[in-house]
Amino acid sequence: MRLLPFIAFVLFQIQPQVGQPGKDVVWVPTSQALVDEMLDLAKVTPQDFVIDLGSGDGRTVIAAAKRGARALGVEYNPDMVELSKQNAAGAGVADKAAFVKADLFETDFSRASVITMFLLPDINIRLRPKILNLKPGTRIVSNTFTMGEWEADETAHVGGDCGSWCTALLWIVPAKVEGTWRFPQSELKLTQAFQTVGGSLDAGSASGIVTNGRIRGDQITFTVGGGQFSGRVNGDVIEGTLTANGRTSPWRATRVASQVKP
């Protein structure tokens, strides 16, 4: 019976080593300063559900839970999962912070409103199609590494005692709007490259090219000629307002031909 406390003591004393190998990346902890900056950039609130990919010792999940959010760490190393659980209990947030041993590429992210990660660029690229299929408005925050040609919506840096790996990058999953949309008496054709939108409007004398097109979550804005369009995307319907010649009027378009990319 005396062996049980000793085994528990050894388990609690797991000491991860910076650079220790993992399934897809080696473990390098994110500084607490950058963890806080990443959560600030994503504007994490108690209403959020945060998933940290490659959660290591659990520090990002624990920090999110301390802000009142529910948070889940996905980690392949079972020892790190156990260490994270102990760290969460020690921080008094075990009721909001959970950890699972799982493969990133086999994990369902669909519940997340915020995803945090410190992974290599090639892994980010492999995860990107799955991330782009999440609910529009889901916030993705990465320590340092990019998503290839999908440019970050916002970037922040921390100084002080951060040391290295001190950049936070934020992406907002955009709604998928590529395709043909119909107004009562006109037609809007949109092209899309991540959060950037182009295309053309066929509306008789008011026809023109779509410029300055952007999507942030389910919110879309673009310009045609002198008209400023803004709206909310809800599946195959966009509703919003058009401001032109000093007047604002409502508009609504329905998608009739989709070119949604996988």
Disulfide bonds with the S-S distance in Angstrom:
Cys162-Cys166 2.08
